[in-house]
Amino acid sequence: MNIALQLIFSFVILWPTTLSQNFYVPIQENELAYEFHYNINDLLSGVVTHRWESRYGDYVRGSYSFLEPNGMIRNVNYEVDGKHGYRAVTKFFKPQQMYFYFTEMERWFKTGSIRPENRKPTTVDQSKEDINCCSKNVLESTIPDVENLKGNKKRKYGDSYLDMGFTEFSDGRPQCVICNKVLPNSSMFPAKLRRHFETHPDFTNKTADYFKRKSDELHATQKTFISHVKTHSEKSLKASYLVSYELALAGKPHTLAETLIKPLLVKVVKCMADEKTATMISSIPLSNNTVRSRIQDLSHEVKDTIISRIGQTKFSLQLDESTDVAGLAVMMTFVRYEYSGIFHEDILFCKPLPSSTSGSEIFSMLDAFFIENSIPWNNCIDVCTDGAKAMVGNVAGVVARIKKVSPNCTSSHCVLHRHSLATKKMPVLLKQVLDNAVKIINHVKTRPLQCRLLKILCEDMGALFKSLLLHTEVRWLSRGKALSRLLELRTEVFSILKDNNSLLADYLNDQEWLCKLCYLADIFSKMNEFSISIQGKQKTIFDANDKIFALKKKIAFYIESVDNKDLTLTSKPAALNAAEYEVLIDMVSDSYYQTSFKSKPISEFWAQLGKDHSILSSKAKLLLLPFGTTYLCETAFSRYTATKTKYRSRLDAEDDMRLQLTSVIPDIDKLSSKKQAHCSH
């Protein structure tokens, strides 16, 4: 009876349902038959295993299990017969799951019954459930607290393990100082460590001092290697930022880093240094996405720096919009502010407008940016724009909307645009001369053959120049140069026009027309000199006013032929009160301030005044902050056009433009310290 029960329960307990149930058992007296089993569950040494097998003729079945290094127990059930061959099913269990399995197996081997004395009889299905550990109630009643099992705890390293040649790895696992092999934490038992140590018979007689010295050497080597790898990775990260920054400054495509710069660096280093250094260079991450990410990080760092500066000080704005190659209406905004005794001019943002270029849309973008970055509108004291209706409209213009949220804000019209508007109003006779001169220039410049013939003729005649300058209404600043060049080459141009039987040749033979052309060339040359003088960075409305005043006096000199008159301060300025005027008198009478005023730019002079003159200095700063022209926006759009070409029409150029146009240098070391360094693969 006991033998029959053992067979039944062995099928229920040991055999998985995935194995075939239609196996045969030969019953012949002369066939070989045997059966054996053993079970080891020594939690102290960490040895947990079992083995069982039985054979009846050609049919063999059995199972075995052992503890894996990861703490799981591998259990294999197998069967072999002459018809199907070897078949096995492998499962993994946690130690607490196999604890009940081994207990039941040991009880079955000893007593022939799987029912413990303190449990009620169970059905076959319930026995399967118990063995597969799917019932928490059964486990809780038959298994001790898992946390108290020694085999389930993470063992700690002991100093006595060094006598067996083992030191502690960085994560607490034992490491052999002889072969440098790192064993799992589950192997941190004296028996297992000693068993590994016995695989090195040449070191069994070594003293503890020897293993201590080997341990120190191993840790020193590991520390040096980790330091080298970390340093190399950090340098690669910083180099990636440097290359990305230079690419952004040059306005070049981001793919050049990986397709051109990196291969060239590797070849140059191979030629000048060695293969090892070239391998280090090749590990710098410079893919297209990486460079784009680096540029964004640099741009955001610059943006945060500028916003932190203008959040607590007064500033002025410069606005303009234009259409790029992709058809987007791009809004360009610059800011001027005082920081550390110096006036700075930086780009605030460069964003495309979502729909129209109306005043409401432009102001909505500005207002959203100010709210997002917590910039108070009260700090804005002036706005400089061109004369577009969307900008200067009395009701719906951007300036009018800004003045509603910042009542103390003033506005200024770009001097360059006003100069352009003023030069469009000309007497009819002079306007006709200008139009005919433009026709002559375009007649030659729009015909490649005539340009080549003019160049050959100029070289033969020894002319100073070899081509004309193209003139259009957009290039109004170069009008004087175009007319002057036409006068210089009037003889050569006359020959070209005469050979083509053009009616325009008659103008170059008319002395009255040539006199008017000379007058226009001289006047526009002076105008161009004036326009160039008020362009550039750190130009204030006082600089523009001085240039305009000088131009007026020159025109008066040309007309009236009289000398310039010196302007001196004969009365108190209306903008100053009595106390401020007294401070001004003290400064004018001080030779130090007189010398400093002559040697320094006007903005730097007033920004660096001490606390003794803070009353006058603060008022001067408010007058120096406004922009005189939209020069920064105009030059920015030129850089924008060069960066976002038709081959890069999908580029979001805001980050690139911020790095190109700002005076703030990003802190690459700070950005690198916030990133986890990874080399290129």
URJO-V410779 format. One record per backbone hydrogen bond with DSSP energy under -1.0 kcal/mol. CO is the residue of the C=O (numbers start at 0). NH is the residue of the N-H. If there is no record, write none. Layout:
BEGIN
{{CO:NH} {CO:NH}}
END
This chain:
BEGIN
{{0:4} {1:5} {2:6} {3:7} {4:8} {5:9} {6:10} {7:11} {8:12} {9:13} {15:18} {27:30} {31:56} {33:54} {35:52} {37:50} {39:48} {41:45} {41:46} {46:41} {48:39} {49:64} {50:37} {51:62} {52:35} {53:60} {54:33} {55:58} {58:55} {59:79} {60:53} {61:77} {62:51} {63:75} {64:49} {65:73} {67:70} {71:67} {72:92} {73:65} {74:90} {75:63} {76:88} {77:61} {78:86} {79:59} {80:84} {84:80} {86:78} {88:76} {90:74} {92:72} {93:97} {94:98} {97:101} {98:102} {99:103} {100:104} {101:105} {102:106} {103:107} {104:108} {105:109} {106:110} {107:111} {115:118} {122:126} {123:127} {124:128} {125:129} {126:130} {127:131} {128:133} {134:138} {135:139} {136:140} {137:141} {138:142} {144:147} {145:148} {148:151} {157:160} {158:161} {159:162} {160:163} {160:165} {161:164} {164:176} {166:174} {168:171} {172:168} {173:182} {174:166} {175:179} {180:175} {183:186} {184:187} {186:188} {188:192} {189:193} {190:194} {191:195} {192:196} {193:197} {195:198} {196:199} {199:202} {200:203} {202:205} {206:210} {207:211} {208:212} {209:213} {210:214} {211:215} {212:216} {213:217} {214:218} {215:219} {216:220} {217:221} {218:222} {219:223} {220:224} {221:225} {222:226} {223:227} {224:228} {225:229} {226:230} {227:231} {228:232} {229:233} {230:234} {231:235} {232:236} {233:237} {234:238} {235:239} {236:240} {237:241} {238:242} {239:243} {240:244} {241:245} {242:246} {243:247} {244:248} {245:249} {246:251} {252:255} {253:256} {254:258} {255:259} {255:260} {256:261} {259:263} {260:264} {261:265} {262:266} {263:267} {264:268} {265:269} {266:270} {267:271} {268:272} {273:277} {274:278} {275:279} {276:280} {277:281} {280:283} {282:679} {286:290} {287:291} {288:292} {289:293} {290:294} {291:295} {292:296} {293:297} {294:298} {295:299} {296:300} {297:301} {298:302} {299:303} {300:304} {301:305} {302:306} {303:307} {304:308} {305:309} {306:310} {314:380} {315:335} {316:383} {317:333} {319:331} {321:329} {323:326} {327:323} {328:352} {329:321} {330:350} {331:319} {332:347} {332:348} {333:317} {334:345} {335:315} {336:343} {338:341} {341:338} {343:336} {345:334} {348:332} {350:330} {357:361} {358:362} {359:363} {360:364} {361:365} {362:366} {363:367} {364:368} {365:369} {366:370} {367:371} {368:372} {369:374} {370:373} {375:378} {376:379} {378:314} {380:409} {381:316} {382:411} {383:318} {384:413} {387:391} {388:392} {389:397} {390:398} {396:400} {397:401} {398:402} {400:404} {401:405} {405:408} {409:382} {411:384} {413:417} {414:418} {415:419} {416:420} {417:421} {418:422} {421:424} {423:425} {426:430} {427:431} {428:432} {429:433} {430:434} {431:435} {432:436} {433:437} {434:438} {435:439} {436:440} {437:441} {438:442} {439:443} {440:444} {441:445} {443:446} {446:450} {447:451} {448:452} {449:453} {450:454} {451:455} {452:456} {453:457} {454:458} {455:459} {456:460} {457:462} {473:475} {477:481} {478:482} {479:483} {480:484} {481:485} {482:486} {483:487} {484:488} {486:489} {488:492} {489:493} {490:494} {491:495} {492:496} {493:497} {494:498} {495:499} {496:501} {497:500} {501:504} {502:505} {506:509} {509:513} {510:514} {511:515} {512:516} {513:517} {514:518} {515:519} {516:520} {517:521} {518:522} {519:523} {520:524} {521:525} {522:526} {523:527} {524:528} {525:529} {526:530} {527:531} {528:532} {529:533} {531:534} {539:543} {540:544} {541:545} {542:546} {543:547} {544:548} {545:549} {546:550} {547:551} {548:552} {549:553} {550:554} {551:555} {552:556} {553:557} {554:558} {555:559} {556:560} {572:575} {576:580} {577:581} {578:582} {579:583} {580:584} {581:585} {582:586} {583:587} {584:588} {589:593} {590:594} {591:595} {592:596} {593:597} {594:598} {595:599} {600:604} {601:605} {602:606} {603:607} {609:612} {610:613} {612:616} {613:617} {614:618} {615:619} {616:620} {617:621} {618:622} {619:623} {620:624} {627:414} {629:633} {630:634} {631:635} {632:636} {633:637} {634:638} {635:639} {636:640} {637:641} {638:642} {639:643} {642:644} {644:647} {647:650} {650:652} {652:656} {653:657} {654:658} {655:659} {656:660} {657:661} {665:667} {666:670} {667:671} {668:672}}
END
